[in-house]
Amino acid sequence: MNKKKLKDAVRELRKVYHDAIAERVQQTTKSYAEIGAELGCSEQLVYQVARLRGLCRTAPKGLNSTEVGHE
């Protein structure tokens, strides 16, 4: 029973941490490395959270690099 409570607590803590990472990705123009340093995690974790949550900084959704600027 205690093991389940611990797992649930870790899962909730991870969710809150990932929420904070996602919020920073959305609200700042800092690089993933800078966000990671700010939050005490790796650039890779910031990238993974952003990717899992469908966050993108390079182009609006639905556009790829060949479509940008061409009409």
N, C-alpha and C positions, 0 to 999 in steps of 0.2 A: 504494500500500500504506500509506503514512504517513497519507494522508487518511482511510482507513478506520479506522485505529487512533485517530486524533483524534476522529472521529465517535463511535466506541464509547466512548471515555473521556468525552466530553461527555454522551452518553446515560446512562452509569452515574452520573456526577455529578448530573445532573438527577434521576434516580431517587432517589438518596440524599437530595437536598434536598427533593423532594416527600414522601418518607417522613417526614422531620422535620416538615414542615408538617402532614401528616395526623396525626401523633402528637400534636402540640400542640393541634390542633382537638379531638381525642378526649379529651385529658387535662386540659383547662383550660376555664374559663368565660370567658376573655378574648375580646374581640371580634376579628373578623378583622383589623381595623385594628391592634389592639394586637399580635396575633401577627405581622403583617407587619412592624411596626416592630421587634419583637424579633428577627426573623430577617433583617431587611434586604431585604424585598421588599414588593410592593404588596398592599393589601387585596384587589384583584382577583385576584391570583395565589393567595392563600389561599382565596378563594371558589371559584376554578376547580378547584383541587386537591381541595377538600372535595366539590364537586359531582361531579367525575369519579370519585371513590372512594366515592360514595354516602353521605357523612357528612352528618348532619342534626342540628341542635340544637333545632329548634322543637317537634317532636312525635315520639312514637315512630312507627316505620315502620308504615304501614297506616292511620294516623289522619289525617284532615284536620281543619281548624279547625272545621268544622261538627259533627264527631263528638265533640270534646273537651268533656267536662262535660255531655253530653246523654245521657240513657238512655231 
